[in-house]
Amino acid sequence: MFRRAFWFTAGAAAGVWATTKVNRQLKKLTPESLAAQAADKAVEAGHRLKDFALDVRAGMTQREDELNDALGLHQDPDRPDNVTALPGPRRLRAIQNDQNDHRPKLSYNRNEDH
């Protein structure tokens, strides 16, 4: 008698467990659930892409600073952020070369062509 009761209870429990598992899987396959899963994956991918872009930007800035240090280019505090100044000796040579340039300045007037 106890044997039959045990197996009856075990069978009923297995049936309830299997039914619950099947219902959970069916709920996961509804269109609303699939749409929500796809939206979550898209948001997650967007966050990963943003993190990657920020890492790339930080790496670019670091490498640019390394190159500027290696070339002797330093940021001039009087200039905007995106303009780098030539270092002292090169800058003086560039200014002197510009002042020593005595070529005549040619102006172009489009009206003279007609």
Summary of the structure (lengths in Angstrom):
residues: 114
radius of gyration: 37.0
end to end distance: 118.9
largest distance: 119.2
contacts: 193
relative contact order: 0.04
helix: 75%
strand: 2%
